[in-house]
Amino acid sequence: MQKMSLHEALYTQRAIRNFTPYPVSDATVATILDAAVRAPNGGNTQRWSFLVIRDRETKRRFGEWYRDAWSDLVADMNLQRTSAQPYRPSMLTQNMEDIPVLILACLDRPTPGYGPNPITTGSSIYPAVQNIMLAARALGLGTVLTTLHTKHEQEVKALLGIPESVSTAALIPLGYPAQGESFGGGRRRPSAEVTFHERWGQTAAS
Ligand SMILES: Cc1cc2nc3c(=O)[nH]c(=O)nc-3n(C[C@H](O)[C@H](O)[C@H](O)COP(=O)(O)O)c2cc1C
């Protein structure tokens, strides 16, 4: 198999929310998760686990939890924002059970890190999640990083026997992109606009 360059994977990976029923093999999932565990993590403690979910009933339950959180979110938004892709109906909100695989990325005893700001809490799992998405992209598979299931974290943990000390960081649907979905074309502000030099607010031009 021809290997995709890292550059191409980086520049074309984007959120895919609708998938074909074409199956994703265990070997493919194993390849993707082998990339996941290459990620940086605090102290190399590797307190991550990845639950691979194929069971239809479990996927249906995740669909219900997701839809519940998504409906609340959309109800809170004005119409202009609801036209944005994450807020439109998709297989995530309508038939999650038909998505070939769900990967639940988990972290045991996430630490808030140093200082008063808990922004670093997920920093030992999200690099692995990004590796999952890039490795999947390189294999022609679509993914999307989702977190809405966490509204029902306790129910998720009860259903799947996840220990109390473990947090579910992301639910990553995985499958081949359905017609109408495409890689690439994600809209981003130019990096120069969000890059400062030496002092906050000092862009290259200033
Ligand atoms: C922390 C985080 C949480 C996210 N949660 C969701 C989610 O619950 N549902 C969803 O459809 N997308 C979710 N996304 C995906 C974003 O909507 C997506 O990255 C963004 O819209 C850019 O999309 P693009 O890569 O297709 O351009 C999440 C992304 C991040 C980083």
The ligand as a Gaussian input file, in Angstrom:
#p B3LYP/6-31G(d) Opt

LIG

0 1
 C      -12.679000      19.378000      22.047000
 C      -13.490000      19.098000      20.813000
 C      -14.774000      18.611000      20.935000
 C      -15.545000      18.347000      19.805000
 N      -16.794000      17.812000      19.961000
 C      -17.525000      17.552000      18.860000
 C      -18.787000      16.923000      18.990000
 O      -19.234000      16.564000      20.086000
 N      -19.494000      16.693000      17.855000
 C      -19.009000      17.016000      16.613000
 O      -19.707000      16.768000      15.628000
 N      -17.805000      17.583000      16.463000
 C      -17.052000      17.841000      17.553000
 N      -15.800000      18.363000      17.409000
 C      -15.252000      18.581000      16.049000
 C      -15.281000      20.042000      15.656000
 O      -16.602000      20.439000      15.422000
 C      -14.416000      20.202000      14.400000
 O      -13.086000      19.913000      14.740000
 C      -14.494000      21.614000      13.844000
 O      -15.819000      21.949000      13.496000
 C      -13.597000      21.749000      12.604000
 O      -14.073000      20.892000      11.603000
 P      -13.229000      20.542000      10.298000
 O      -11.993000      19.832000      10.745000
 O      -14.130000      19.674000       9.470000
 O      -12.883000      21.839000       9.616000
 C      -15.012000      18.610000      18.518000
 C      -13.701000      19.077000      18.391000
 C      -12.940000      19.297000      19.532000
 C      -11.519000      19.769000      19.373000

